[in-house]
Amino acid sequence: MTDSDQPPAPDRLSEQLGEAPPEETIASLDRLTEADSDIRKRSLQAVRNIAEDRPSLFDGLTEAFARFLTDSDRAVRLTTAKLFVALARSDPAVVVPVVGTVASRVADDGEFYYVRARCVEALGYVALDHPDVVGDPEILADFRVGLSFDEPEVKEKLAKALAYVTLGDPGRLRHHVESLADHVDDDSELVRYHLCTAIVAIGCEHPEAVTAATDALRDRLDDGNPYVRGRAAEALALVAASDHGSEPLAEIDGIEPVHDDPPAFSTERVAFLRKSLDDGQDTSPPDGVGTVDSVRAGTDDIAEAINSPDSERECPHCGLELPDCGPPMCPQCGAPR
C-alpha cells in the first residue's frame, strides 16, 4: 500500500486545509474513513481547533466532513457535531449546504443525545443568519416536539435554536407562540430563558401573537431567575404597549418580587412593563430593550452567565461532556477522569 493510500495522520489533515486543493482534502477524508476510530477522532479534533478562527477553509468541504456524523463510533460523531458547532458559530454560511444532514441527526431518536444536542446547536447558529434554511416546517416541528420529551441537555439546545430562529426571522414562529409558552415553566433555567427570549423576539414585530402566551408569561414574573423574569416582563410590556391593549394584563400586580439586589436587566424590563400598563405613560421602550437587535446582542452573554455554575469538560477517552462535580469514572467508557 502506497503512502497515498494510507489514512492521513491527524495533524496532516489540518495542514492540508488551505494548502492543498479541495480534491486532495476530500481524498484524505475518504481514506480517513478506513482509519481506526482513535485516528478518526483525533483528526477531526485537530481540524475543529481551527474551525472557529478560519471557517472559510472549510468552504466546499462540509459535505465531505458531514459523513462522519453517521460514523460507527459515537465519539467520532460527537467530535464531528462539535466541529459543525464551531463552524456555524463563526461562519453560518459554510454549514448551509449540510443543514439537511445535520437535521437528520436531530430527528434520529436513536442517536446519542449529546450528538443530537450539538447538531441542534449548530442549526441554531445557522438560523440566526439563514432562518429560511433552518425554518423548514419539519425541522421546526422536531424542535418543538422535542421540548416535551427530550433529555435536558437536548431541550436546552432546542430552546436556544428556537430563540435563534425567531431572532433571525421574528415571524417564522409567530403562529406557534402558544406551544412555546407551554414550556416556559421547564425545570431548566436555560430552557425558560431561551423560550421567553424567543417570545420577546416575536413580540418585537408581532406583539399580537404574544397575547396567546400572557398567562404563562405572567407566571414567570416571579421566576427564580432574574433573567427569565426580565424577558417575561419585556414580552408582556410589548403586548401592553401595542394596539392590542393591556386588558389581558390588567390584573398584574406585585410585578417585582423581593430579591436581593436584582440585576439591572430585570429591573429595567419590569419598569418598562409597569410604564406600559400605565395609560398615562409614554410606552416606548428604553434604549436596549424591546428590539430584535437588542435581544440578539445580549442573549448569548446572559445564557453563559446562567450556565456558568455548571461548567463541563470532555472525557479525554470518548469525548463525553462531564460536569465538574461528576463521578470519578466516565459513565460512558468507564475510564478515570
Rosetta silent file (secondary structure, phi, psi, omega in degrees, C-alpha in Angstrom):
SEQUENCE: MTDSDQPPAPDRLSEQLGEAPPEETIASLDRLTEADSDIRKRSLQAVRNIAEDRPSLFDGLTEAFARFLTDSDRAVRLTTAKLFVALARSDPAVVVPVVGTVASRVADDGEFYYVRARCVEALGYVALDHPDVVGDPEILADFRVGLSFDEPEVKEKLAKALAYVTLGDPGRLRHHVESLADHVDDDSELVRYHLCTAIVAIGCEHPEAVTAATDALRDRLDDGNPYVRGRAAEALALVAASDHGSEPLAEIDGIEPVHDDPPAFSTERVAFLRKSLDDGQDTSPPDGVGTVDSVRAGTDDIAEAINSPDSERECPHCGLELPDCGPPMCPQCGAPR
SCORE:     score description
SCORE:     0.000 S_00000001
   1 L     0.000  128.557 -179.153    0.000    0.000    0.000 S_00000001
   2 L   -80.191  165.526  179.165    1.450    3.382   -1.007 S_00000001
   3 H   -58.637  -34.069 -178.658    1.523    6.477    1.186 S_00000001
   4 H   -69.340  -16.447  177.326   -1.272    7.975   -0.907 S_00000001
   5 H   -91.327  -11.282 -176.380   -3.465    5.020    0.086 S_00000001
   6 L   -80.120  145.732  172.187   -2.798    5.436    3.790 S_00000001
   7 L   -60.128  143.375 -178.991   -5.195    7.350    6.060 S_00000001
   8 L   -68.115  147.642  172.358   -3.750   10.790    6.835 S_00000001
   9 L   -65.476  151.917 -177.277   -2.089   11.399   10.179 S_00000001
  10 H   -51.067  -43.267 -178.689   -4.269   13.552   12.476 S_00000001
  11 H   -73.926  -26.468 -177.236   -2.088   16.633   12.049 S_00000001
  12 H   -64.365  -38.540 -178.899   -1.766   16.168    8.290 S_00000001
  13 H   -61.435  -43.595  179.158   -5.468   16.761    7.681 S_00000001
  14 H   -67.964  -31.993  177.663   -5.361   20.144    9.384 S_00000001
  15 H   -67.696  -31.978 -179.022   -2.216   21.043    7.449 S_00000001
  16 H   -68.248  -32.475 -177.706   -3.982   20.325    4.173 S_00000001
  17 L   -59.905  123.031  178.871   -6.741   22.835    4.861 S_00000001
  18 L    85.352  -13.295 -179.284   -5.911   25.987    2.949 S_00000001
  19 L  -109.962  -49.230 -178.118   -2.778   24.476    1.406 S_00000001
  20 L   -87.155  154.756  173.396   -3.859   21.504   -0.687 S_00000001
  21 L   -59.584  150.675 -177.479   -6.533   21.655   -3.414 S_00000001
  22 H   -54.054  -36.614 -177.890  -10.007   20.731   -2.118 S_00000001
  23 H   -65.383  -30.028  176.786   -9.994   17.451   -4.019 S_00000001
  24 H   -70.576  -39.314  177.308   -6.880   16.337   -2.145 S_00000001
  25 H   -65.117  -41.439  178.236   -8.501   17.107    1.199 S_00000001
  26 H   -63.373  -39.579  177.023  -11.620   15.218    0.159 S_00000001
  27 H   -62.779  -39.230  177.476   -9.451   12.262   -0.877 S_00000001
  28 H   -63.866  -39.555  178.024   -7.796   12.349    2.544 S_00000001
  29 H   -67.233  -34.615  174.427  -11.202   12.311    4.191 S_00000001
  30 H   -59.144  -45.177 -179.145  -12.137    9.328    2.024 S_00000001
  31 H   -70.720  -29.997 -179.397   -9.088    7.498    3.344 S_00000001
  32 H   -63.279  -29.589  179.402   -9.781    8.644    6.886 S_00000001
  33 L   -62.252  -20.526 -179.338  -12.998    6.620    6.918 S_00000001
  34 L   -92.496   -7.313 -179.437  -10.804    3.486    6.786 S_00000001
  35 L   -76.279  166.125  177.829   -8.641    4.509    9.760 S_00000001
  36 L   -72.334  164.379 -169.994   -9.273    3.252   13.267 S_00000001
  37 H   -62.259  -34.658 -179.422  -11.685    5.218   15.432 S_00000001
  38 H   -65.683  -41.046  178.248   -8.994    6.904   17.538 S_00000001
  39 H   -67.198  -40.321  178.099   -7.287    8.344   14.445 S_00000001
  40 H   -59.375  -46.800 -177.907  -10.643    9.473   13.045 S_00000001
  41 H   -64.999  -46.540 -177.480  -11.482   11.235   16.279 S_00000001
  42 H   -66.821  -33.503  177.415   -8.074   12.877   16.709 S_00000001
  43 H   -65.240  -43.054  179.944   -8.033   14.039   13.074 S_00000001
  44 H   -70.643  -35.455  175.187  -11.424   15.709   13.458 S_00000001
  45 H   -62.603  -38.142 -179.112  -10.414   17.251   16.759 S_00000001
  46 H   -64.222  -41.834 -179.922   -7.357   18.748   15.079 S_00000001
  47 H   -76.521  -27.504  176.988   -9.399   20.453   12.369 S_00000001
  48 H   -62.641  -31.500 -178.208  -12.021   21.535   14.898 S_00000001
  49 H   -65.536  -21.111  179.248   -9.340   23.549   16.637 S_00000001
  50 H  -106.287   -2.741 -175.644   -9.004   25.809   13.574 S_00000001
  51 H   -64.396  -39.602 -177.384  -12.686   25.946   12.604 S_00000001
  52 L   -70.423  -34.684 -176.277  -13.529   28.954   14.759 S_00000001
  53 L   -84.651  -33.505 -175.052  -10.596   31.056   13.563 S_00000001
  54 L  -136.326   61.372 -176.698  -10.583   30.138    9.860 S_00000001
  55 H   -63.556  -25.385 -178.334  -14.001   28.738    8.911 S_00000001
  56 H   -62.721  -21.476  178.738  -13.574   29.798    5.274 S_00000001
  57 H   -65.901  -17.787 -177.785  -11.044   26.963    4.861 S_00000001
  58 H   -94.995   -1.769 -178.718  -13.966   24.532    5.111 S_00000001
  59 L   -60.477  127.144 -178.097  -15.956   26.129    2.293 S_00000001
  60 L    83.962   -3.064 -177.448  -16.869   23.401   -0.179 S_00000001
  61 L  -113.479   -7.108 -171.544  -15.676   20.666    2.177 S_00000001
  62 H   -64.836  -31.436  178.205  -18.523   20.393    4.683 S_00000001
  63 H   -66.101  -36.043  177.892  -20.290   17.610    2.802 S_00000001
  64 H   -67.605  -37.849  177.236  -17.119   15.530    2.970 S_00000001
  65 H   -72.442  -31.550 -174.114  -16.850   16.165    6.717 S_00000001
  66 H   -63.823  -21.245 -179.686  -20.574   15.538    7.270 S_00000001
  67 H   -60.250  -26.627 -178.021  -20.174   11.827    6.500 S_00000001
  68 H   -76.754   -6.365  172.236  -18.607   11.445    9.957 S_00000001
  69 H   -69.506  -17.025  176.776  -21.920   12.459   11.537 S_00000001
  70 H  -113.836   20.579  178.800  -23.026    8.900   10.784 S_00000001
  71 L   -58.792  152.991 -179.670  -19.735    7.265   11.791 S_00000001
  72 L   -69.920  -19.844 -177.276  -19.997    3.949   13.595 S_00000001
  73 L   -98.366  127.689 -176.902  -18.133    5.370   16.608 S_00000001
  74 H   -61.567  -41.428 -178.977  -20.106    7.604   18.958 S_00000001
  75 H   -64.675  -35.172  177.078  -17.105    9.724   19.965 S_00000001
  76 H   -66.482  -42.668  178.975  -16.328   10.439   16.299 S_00000001
  77 H   -62.442  -41.877 -179.520  -19.923   11.544   15.688 S_00000001
  78 H   -66.253  -41.713  177.614  -19.802   13.812   18.733 S_00000001
  79 H   -61.797  -40.583  178.842  -16.488   15.340   17.657 S_00000001
  80 H   -65.425  -42.478  178.427  -17.931   15.968   14.188 S_00000001
  81 H   -60.729  -39.427  178.025  -21.038   17.590   15.627 S_00000001
  82 H   -67.860  -32.939  174.714  -18.836   19.898   17.693 S_00000001
  83 H   -59.829  -43.242 -179.283  -16.871   20.752   14.550 S_00000001
  84 H   -71.405  -29.508  173.028  -20.093   21.927   12.933 S_00000001
  85 H   -62.773  -46.566 -179.706  -21.000   23.954   16.008 S_00000001
  86 H   -61.213  -42.521  179.015  -17.661   25.744   15.753 S_00000001
  87 H   -65.923  -44.788 -176.886  -18.172   26.387   12.037 S_00000001
  88 H   -66.968  -33.647  178.291  -21.761   27.564   12.423 S_00000001
  89 H   -67.693  -37.058 -175.442  -20.836   29.921   15.229 S_00000001
  90 H   -87.349  -41.455 -177.029  -18.057   31.515   13.171 S_00000001
  91 L  -150.125   85.587 -175.272  -19.478   31.418    9.635 S_00000001
  92 H   -55.341  -31.610 -177.099  -23.017   30.003    9.353 S_00000001
  93 H   -60.572  -29.887 -178.751  -22.951   30.116    5.544 S_00000001
  94 H   -64.941  -29.964 -175.801  -20.302   27.382    5.478 S_00000001
  95 H   -89.255  -15.233 -176.536  -22.733   24.968    7.161 S_00000001
  96 H   -50.928  -43.539 -177.288  -25.755   25.793    4.972 S_00000001
  97 H   -61.650  -19.656 -176.256  -25.009   23.018    2.392 S_00000001
  98 H  -115.149   18.479  179.797  -25.256   20.301    5.067 S_00000001
  99 H   -57.193  -41.263  179.920  -28.237   21.572    7.082 S_00000001
 100 H   -61.791  -40.863  179.106  -30.310   18.606    5.917 S_00000001
 101 H   -66.691  -43.543  179.100  -27.660   16.124    7.061 S_00000001
 102 H   -64.291  -42.085 -179.926  -27.259   17.825   10.435 S_00000001
 103 H   -64.346  -31.727  179.944  -31.044   17.973   10.887 S_00000001
 104 H   -66.098  -28.984  175.815  -31.332   14.253   10.160 S_00000001
 105 H   -69.439  -36.447  177.660  -29.165   13.554   13.218 S_00000001
 106 H   -64.857  -39.376 -175.917  -31.564   15.619   15.340 S_00000001
 107 H   -76.090  -13.491 -177.853  -34.529   13.652   14.013 S_00000001
 108 L   -83.222  103.269 -177.990  -32.908   10.280   14.785 S_00000001
 109 L   -63.596  -20.540 -179.138  -34.308    9.261   18.165 S_00000001
 110 L   -85.952   -5.207 -179.677  -31.698    6.503   18.385 S_00000001
 111 L   -74.188  147.228  175.986  -28.777    8.914   18.190 S_00000001
 112 L   -54.663  131.370 -169.329  -26.705    9.640   21.286 S_00000001
 113 H   -66.522  -26.215  175.488  -28.349   12.631   22.892 S_00000001
 114 H   -68.823  -35.329  175.635  -25.147   14.662   23.171 S_00000001
 115 H   -64.210  -44.800  179.937  -24.666   14.317   19.400 S_00000001
 116 H   -62.782  -40.376 -179.904  -28.244   15.449   18.851 S_00000001
 117 H   -61.906  -44.414 -179.672  -27.759   18.387   21.218 S_00000001
 118 H   -68.276  -35.451  176.849  -24.685   19.619   19.370 S_00000001
 119 H   -65.710  -40.228  175.238  -26.398   19.241   15.994 S_00000001
 120 H   -60.301  -43.603 -179.035  -29.314   21.325   17.266 S_00000001
 121 H   -60.802  -43.047  178.238  -26.855   23.943   18.474 S_00000001
 122 H   -60.730  -43.703  179.118  -25.202   24.121   15.049 S_00000001
 123 H   -63.134  -35.386  178.344  -28.580   24.563   13.361 S_00000001
 124 H   -61.714  -44.259  179.211  -29.401   27.343   15.803 S_00000001
 125 H   -64.476  -36.930  176.683  -26.339   29.341   14.822 S_00000001
 126 H   -64.358  -38.507 -176.512  -27.209   28.893   11.145 S_00000001
 127 H   -62.577  -28.466  179.618  -30.753   30.090   11.857 S_00000001
 128 H   -57.689  -41.970 -177.227  -29.517   33.466   13.100 S_00000001
 129 H  -104.754  -18.495 -177.230  -28.356   34.441    9.616 S_00000001
 130 L  -134.879   62.050 -176.451  -30.272   31.962    7.464 S_00000001
 131 H   -62.880  -25.891  179.213  -33.669   31.405    9.125 S_00000001
 132 H   -68.308  -30.462 -178.666  -35.188   30.341    5.805 S_00000001
 133 H   -74.086  -41.425 -178.629  -32.758   27.405    5.593 S_00000001
 134 H   -89.321  -10.698 -175.464  -33.454   26.107    9.098 S_00000001
 135 L   -81.824   15.639  174.969  -37.098   27.199    9.019 S_00000001
 136 L   -56.872  133.456 -177.099  -38.280   24.080    7.225 S_00000001
 137 H   -54.187  -36.168 -179.501  -41.571   23.034    8.911 S_00000001
 138 H   -68.486  -40.827  178.789  -40.271   19.529    9.623 S_00000001
 139 H   -63.421  -47.410 -178.187  -37.117   20.816   11.306 S_00000001
 140 H   -66.155  -34.669  177.125  -39.047   23.292   13.436 S_00000001
 141 H   -64.534  -40.979  176.516  -41.618   20.631   14.319 S_00000001
 142 H   -60.571  -40.707  178.733  -38.803   18.356   15.537 S_00000001
 143 H   -61.021  -50.338 -174.994  -37.518   21.228   17.680 S_00000001
 144 H   -67.116  -42.931 -179.299  -40.913   21.961   19.249 S_00000001
 145 H   -64.131  -38.150 -178.717  -41.870   18.332   19.825 S_00000001
 146 H   -62.123  -23.379  178.101  -38.505   17.628   21.432 S_00000001
 147 H   -62.403  -21.355 -175.220  -39.267   20.160   24.168 S_00000001
 148 H   -86.539  -27.481 -170.755  -41.805   17.709   25.568 S_00000001
 149 H  -137.730   -8.139 -172.331  -39.749   14.562   25.949 S_00000001
 150 L   -73.381  168.542  173.974  -36.054   15.009   25.158 S_00000001
 151 L   -60.835  148.472 -178.438  -33.091   14.760   27.513 S_00000001
 152 H   -53.564  -40.182 -179.053  -32.483   18.025   29.442 S_00000001
 153 H   -63.569  -35.136  179.070  -29.242   18.702   27.555 S_00000001
 154 H   -74.406  -40.803 -179.315  -31.081   18.418   24.230 S_00000001
 155 H   -59.913  -38.358  178.650  -34.019   20.541   25.389 S_00000001
 156 H   -62.283  -40.857  178.884  -31.677   23.391   26.290 S_00000001
 157 H   -71.973  -35.223  177.082  -30.218   23.374   22.776 S_00000001
 158 H   -62.628  -45.061  179.560  -33.689   23.056   21.222 S_00000001
 159 H   -63.707  -40.595  178.323  -34.901   26.105   23.146 S_00000001
 160 H   -63.093  -44.197  179.640  -31.770   28.018   22.150 S_00000001
 161 H   -63.442  -39.947  178.280  -32.237   27.091   18.483 S_00000001
 162 H   -64.387  -38.455  175.731  -35.882   28.181   18.572 S_00000001
 163 H   -62.563  -41.534 -179.348  -34.804   31.517   20.042 S_00000001
 164 H   -67.757  -35.374  175.441  -32.254   31.911   17.263 S_00000001
 165 H   -59.567  -45.306 -178.568  -34.849   31.102   14.610 S_00000001
 166 H   -71.018  -30.502  176.720  -37.050   33.913   15.913 S_00000001
 167 H   -70.983  -29.929  175.751  -34.101   36.299   16.157 S_00000001
 168 H   -77.349  -34.501  179.761  -33.323   35.574   12.522 S_00000001
 169 L  -151.173   95.561 -175.790  -36.973   35.921   11.471 S_00000001
 170 L   -59.680  -19.207 -179.575  -39.419   37.070   14.181 S_00000001
 171 L   -89.060  -10.001 -172.212  -42.374   35.988   12.070 S_00000001
 172 L   -61.096  -37.610 -176.786  -41.239   32.430   11.493 S_00000001
 173 L  -116.090   21.381 -175.020  -42.835   31.054   14.697 S_00000001
 174 H   -65.285  -22.080  178.467  -45.490   33.690   15.370 S_00000001
 175 H   -90.577    4.440 -177.897  -48.253   31.085   14.963 S_00000001
 176 H  -121.803   19.514 -178.350  -46.588   28.770   17.484 S_00000001
 177 H   -59.665  -40.232 -177.563  -46.270   31.107   20.465 S_00000001
 178 H   -62.633  -39.622  179.677  -48.715   29.079   22.499 S_00000001
 179 H   -69.858  -32.224  173.992  -46.695   25.879   22.038 S_00000001
 180 H   -66.879  -42.477 -177.976  -43.524   27.720   23.069 S_00000001
 181 H   -64.949  -24.223  178.839  -45.304   29.119   26.116 S_00000001
 182 L   -61.368  -17.256 -173.929  -46.285   25.603   27.192 S_00000001
 183 L  -118.459   11.006  179.999  -42.650   25.047   28.190 S_00000001
 184 L   -76.536    0.961  173.314  -41.644   28.336   29.828 S_00000001
 185 L  -106.119   17.545 -179.281  -42.086   26.594   33.201 S_00000001
 186 L   -57.082  154.283  179.152  -39.462   23.943   32.395 S_00000001
 187 L   -62.915  -29.243 -176.869  -37.155   22.852   35.204 S_00000001
 188 L   -82.139  127.039  176.187  -34.149   24.183   33.292 S_00000001
 189 H   -60.811  -37.769 -179.184  -33.411   27.885   33.677 S_00000001
 190 H   -66.556  -40.608  176.813  -31.831   27.912   30.230 S_00000001
 191 H   -61.209  -46.314 -179.879  -34.928   26.420   28.584 S_00000001
 192 H   -61.577  -43.525 -178.401  -37.117   29.004   30.315 S_00000001
 193 H   -64.032  -49.357 -176.129  -34.772   31.836   29.374 S_00000001
 194 H   -64.775  -38.784 -179.516  -34.405   30.871   25.714 S_00000001
 195 H   -70.869  -38.218  174.312  -38.137   30.313   25.189 S_00000001
 196 H   -64.345  -36.352  176.843  -39.011   33.634   26.834 S_00000001
 197 H   -63.731  -42.543  178.047  -36.361   35.201   24.604 S_00000001
 198 H   -59.213  -42.199 -178.756  -37.994   33.614   21.545 S_00000001
 199 H   -68.270  -37.465  175.746  -41.362   35.069   22.553 S_00000001
 200 H   -61.437  -45.719 -179.260  -39.806   38.516   23.078 S_00000001
 201 H   -59.370  -41.884  176.754  -38.257   38.375   19.587 S_00000001
 202 H   -63.239  -43.756 -177.676  -41.644   37.521   18.111 S_00000001
 203 H   -65.651  -23.506  178.518  -43.279   40.301   20.137 S_00000001
 204 H   -60.594  -33.751 -178.626  -40.860   42.909   18.810 S_00000001
 205 H  -116.598  -19.596 -177.483  -42.575   42.689   15.410 S_00000001
 206 L  -135.556   64.674 -176.419  -45.765   40.751   16.115 S_00000001
 207 H   -60.059  -27.595  179.731  -46.996   41.731   19.602 S_00000001
 208 H   -62.376  -29.840 -179.482  -50.483   40.466   18.782 S_00000001
 209 H   -69.567  -26.918 -175.469  -49.080   36.921   18.606 S_00000001
 210 H   -75.354  -15.159  178.448  -47.778   37.144   22.183 S_00000001
 211 H   -59.398  -24.406  178.326  -51.291   37.518   23.606 S_00000001
 212 H   -70.521  -11.828 -175.260  -51.515   33.717   23.393 S_00000001
 213 H  -115.686    8.102 -171.779  -48.758   33.488   25.998 S_00000001
 214 H   -62.198  -38.984 -179.852  -49.769   36.152   28.524 S_00000001
 215 H   -63.872  -45.664 -179.458  -50.873   33.729   31.234 S_00000001
 216 H   -65.496  -38.304  179.577  -47.670   31.681   31.019 S_00000001
 217 H   -69.548  -38.126  178.331  -45.532   34.827   30.950 S_00000001
 218 H   -58.552  -39.321  178.570  -47.368   36.316   33.924 S_00000001
 219 H   -65.075  -24.912 -179.520  -46.397   33.220   35.921 S_00000001
 220 H   -81.622   -5.874 -179.439  -42.737   33.846   35.032 S_00000001
 221 H   -69.016  -14.239  172.741  -42.777   37.287   36.670 S_00000001
 222 H  -116.691   27.331  177.426  -41.824   35.617   39.940 S_00000001
 223 L   -60.055  148.640  179.937  -39.369   33.191   38.373 S_00000001
 224 L   -69.692  -16.169  179.383  -36.355   32.360   40.490 S_00000001
 225 L  -103.223  124.296 -175.797  -34.023   33.526   37.734 S_00000001
 226 H   -64.826  -26.674 -179.689  -33.907   37.314   37.216 S_00000001
 227 H   -74.942  -35.221  173.441  -33.115   36.976   33.506 S_00000001
 228 H   -65.849  -44.592  177.190  -36.194   34.853   32.923 S_00000001
 229 H   -57.635  -43.775 -178.645  -38.250   37.411   34.879 S_00000001
 230 H   -62.302  -44.821  179.404  -36.777   40.191   32.773 S_00000001
 231 H   -65.699  -39.926  178.325  -37.592   38.513   29.461 S_00000001
 232 H   -61.597  -44.572  178.468  -41.134   37.693   30.630 S_00000001
 233 H   -62.833  -40.086 -179.901  -41.673   41.308   31.664 S_00000001
 234 H   -62.247  -45.021  179.565  -40.233   42.517   28.341 S_00000001
 235 H   -62.844  -44.989  179.861  -42.606   40.307   26.332 S_00000001
 236 H   -65.311  -36.129  178.893  -45.642   41.412   28.351 S_00000001
 237 H   -65.165  -36.811  178.493  -44.612   45.054   28.019 S_00000001
 238 H   -64.120  -36.402  175.759  -44.504   44.745   24.244 S_00000001
 239 H   -67.953  -47.761 -176.771  -48.097   43.493   24.294 S_00000001
 240 H   -63.471  -33.241 -177.754  -49.232   46.196   26.697 S_00000001
 241 L   -81.822   -9.314 -176.362  -47.544   48.933   24.668 S_00000001
 242 L   -89.458  176.691  177.913  -49.102   47.766   21.407 S_00000001
 243 L   -73.000   -3.440 -177.481  -52.504   48.483   19.917 S_00000001
 244 L   -90.221    5.539  164.639  -53.612   45.078   21.135 S_00000001
 245 L    79.072  163.131 -179.377  -54.162   46.509   24.552 S_00000001
 246 L  -108.314   11.070 -178.305  -53.328   45.721   28.130 S_00000001
 247 H   -55.393  -44.167  178.776  -56.725   44.305   29.076 S_00000001
 248 H   -65.294  -14.721 -175.792  -55.385   40.732   29.457 S_00000001
 249 H  -106.017    4.387 -171.185  -52.684   42.142   31.725 S_00000001
 250 L   -61.485  -24.237 -175.980  -54.855   44.370   33.871 S_00000001
 251 L   -86.822   -0.758 -178.006  -54.677   42.018   36.860 S_00000001
 252 L   -67.492  129.608  173.217  -50.893   42.092   37.089 S_00000001
 253 L  -149.554  165.874 -178.930  -49.644   43.353   40.414 S_00000001
 254 L    56.744   46.691 -170.119  -46.616   42.817   42.573 S_00000001
 255 L   -61.492  -47.940 -174.978  -44.503   42.533   39.444 S_00000001
 256 L   -99.522  103.055  176.278  -41.067   42.572   41.005 S_00000001
 257 L   -61.162  164.297 -179.994  -40.776   40.075   43.866 S_00000001
 258 L   -77.578  114.982  175.508  -38.382   40.896   46.650 S_00000001
 259 L  -133.270  147.841  178.808  -34.921   39.705   45.662 S_00000001
 260 L   -70.945  116.726  172.440  -31.589   40.809   46.969 S_00000001
 261 L    48.471   63.987  178.451  -30.036   43.261   44.519 S_00000001
 262 L   -64.720  148.310 -179.071  -31.715   42.122   41.256 S_00000001
 263 L   -67.823  155.900 -179.966  -29.660   42.890   38.128 S_00000001
 264 H   -58.003  -31.317  178.498  -30.455   45.952   36.033 S_00000001
 265 H   -52.271  -45.599 -178.585  -31.542   43.605   33.241 S_00000001
 266 H   -74.630  -48.068 -174.990  -34.564   42.591   35.302 S_00000001
 267 H   -64.886  -36.089  178.750  -35.415   45.928   36.900 S_00000001
 268 H   -64.323  -39.516 -177.110  -35.275   47.827   33.576 S_00000001
 269 H   -77.732  -33.552  173.632  -37.708   45.446   31.942 S_00000001
 270 H   -65.332  -39.856  176.837  -40.053   45.381   34.898 S_00000001
 271 H   -62.769  -38.506  176.762  -40.046   49.184   34.817 S_00000001
 272 H   -63.005  -40.246  178.069  -40.891   49.033   31.104 S_00000001
 273 H   -65.956  -45.424  179.172  -43.824   46.742   31.877 S_00000001
 274 H   -59.333  -43.967 -179.412  -45.111   48.992   34.638 S_00000001
 275 H   -64.232  -38.620 -178.511  -44.850   52.004   32.340 S_00000001
 276 H   -69.257  -27.120  178.997  -46.633   50.168   29.530 S_00000001
 277 H   -82.414  -11.856 -179.074  -49.513   49.267   31.850 S_00000001
 278 L   -94.816  113.700 -176.011  -49.994   52.905   32.869 S_00000001
 279 L   -59.574  -23.968 -176.394  -52.252   54.622   30.335 S_00000001
 280 L   -89.925    2.553 -174.713  -50.743   57.996   31.119 S_00000001
 281 L  -102.692  152.948  169.020  -47.164   56.968   30.388 S_00000001
 282 L   -67.887  124.564 -173.788  -45.057   57.029   27.226 S_00000001
 283 L   -98.362   13.040  176.798  -44.914   53.351   26.244 S_00000001
 284 L   -71.434  139.317 -177.108  -41.814   53.480   24.055 S_00000001
 285 L   -70.208  151.425  175.153  -39.192   51.013   25.290 S_00000001
 286 L   -68.344  165.566  178.611  -35.974   52.293   26.861 S_00000001
 287 L   -57.695  136.165  177.375  -32.726   52.023   24.934 S_00000001
 288 L    80.966   11.354 -178.582  -31.524   48.448   24.602 S_00000001
 289 L  -133.428  141.989  169.524  -34.939   46.932   25.350 S_00000001
 290 L    76.746   19.243  174.498  -37.739   45.642   23.161 S_00000001
 291 L  -128.761  153.566  179.946  -35.974   45.378   19.802 S_00000001
 292 H   -61.343  -40.821 -179.157  -34.712   42.354   17.900 S_00000001
 293 H   -62.516  -40.785 -178.673  -31.223   43.862   17.704 S_00000001
 294 H   -68.761  -38.332  178.988  -31.051   44.425   21.461 S_00000001
 295 H   -66.441  -44.035 -178.533  -32.242   40.888   22.213 S_00000001
 296 H   -63.773  -37.760 -176.234  -29.812   39.403   19.736 S_00000001
 297 H   -67.714  -30.352 -172.417  -26.895   41.416   21.106 S_00000001
 298 H  -108.167  -11.859 -167.630  -27.276   40.253   24.687 S_00000001
 299 H   -67.499  -36.536 -179.118  -28.767   36.795   24.695 S_00000001
 300 H   -65.995  -42.484 -179.661  -25.532   34.749   24.406 S_00000001
 301 H   -63.863  -39.301  179.600  -23.828   36.548   27.288 S_00000001
 302 H   -66.800  -44.025  178.636  -26.859   36.066   29.507 S_00000001
 303 H   -59.999  -38.869  178.166  -27.107   32.367   28.658 S_00000001
 304 H   -64.885  -39.555  179.043  -23.427   31.981   29.511 S_00000001
 305 H   -65.390  -38.853  178.569  -23.985   33.713   32.853 S_00000001
 306 H   -66.072  -38.065 -172.215  -26.903   31.395   33.628 S_00000001
 307 H   -87.586  -14.057 -170.859  -24.908   28.326   32.668 S_00000001
 308 H   -58.278  -33.050  178.977  -21.561   29.216   34.225 S_00000001
 309 H   -65.983  -18.992 -175.431  -22.076   27.372   37.540 S_00000001
 310 H  -106.874   49.519 -177.419  -22.491   24.129   35.605 S_00000001
 311 L   -63.428  148.286 -176.438  -19.214   24.129   33.736 S_00000001
 312 E  -128.773  161.174  173.608  -18.359   20.942   31.840 S_00000001
 313 E  -141.561  164.794 -176.769  -15.323   19.246   30.379 S_00000001
 314 E   -91.797  145.841  166.840  -14.779   16.370   27.998 S_00000001
 315 L   -68.386  127.524 -177.506  -13.729   12.837   28.799 S_00000001
 316 L   -69.474  -10.914 -175.661  -10.305   12.558   27.087 S_00000001
 317 L   -97.818  -41.483 -176.028  -11.107    8.998   26.012 S_00000001
 318 L  -122.714   -7.313  176.529  -14.579    9.091   24.457 S_00000001
 319 L    87.535    0.079  178.903  -15.481   12.796   24.223 S_00000001
 320 L   -65.248  137.058  177.489  -18.483   12.687   26.565 S_00000001
 321 E   -78.734  131.970 -174.414  -19.116   16.018   28.291 S_00000001
 322 E  -124.908  131.997  174.493  -18.791   15.674   32.057 S_00000001
 323 E   -67.915  150.211 -178.977  -19.823   18.137   34.775 S_00000001
 324 L   -58.625  -30.447 -177.104  -17.028   19.217   37.085 S_00000001
 325 L   -93.130   15.110 -174.916  -18.888   17.718   40.021 S_00000001
 326 L   -75.986 -174.680 -176.779  -19.451   14.377   38.264 S_00000001
 327 L   -70.572  163.680 -178.791  -18.273   10.875   39.187 S_00000001
 328 L   -72.831  -16.726  179.279  -14.591    9.871   39.177 S_00000001
 329 E  -115.263  142.804  176.471  -15.237    7.461   36.291 S_00000001
 330 L   -65.887  126.006 -178.573  -16.718    8.349   32.896 S_00000001
 331 L   -69.324  -13.327 -178.860  -20.246    6.834   32.800 S_00000001
 332 L   -91.726  -50.016 -174.884  -19.871    6.097   29.085 S_00000001
 333 L  -111.079   -8.969  176.265  -16.483    4.408   28.689 S_00000001
 334 L    81.484    1.992 -178.530  -15.526    3.756   32.308 S_00000001
 335 L   -75.263  150.060  175.284  -12.171    5.478   32.061 S_00000001
 336 E   -66.171  148.459 -179.165  -10.875    7.503   35.018 S_00000001
 337 L   -77.849    0.000    0.000  -11.309   11.256   34.693 S_00000001
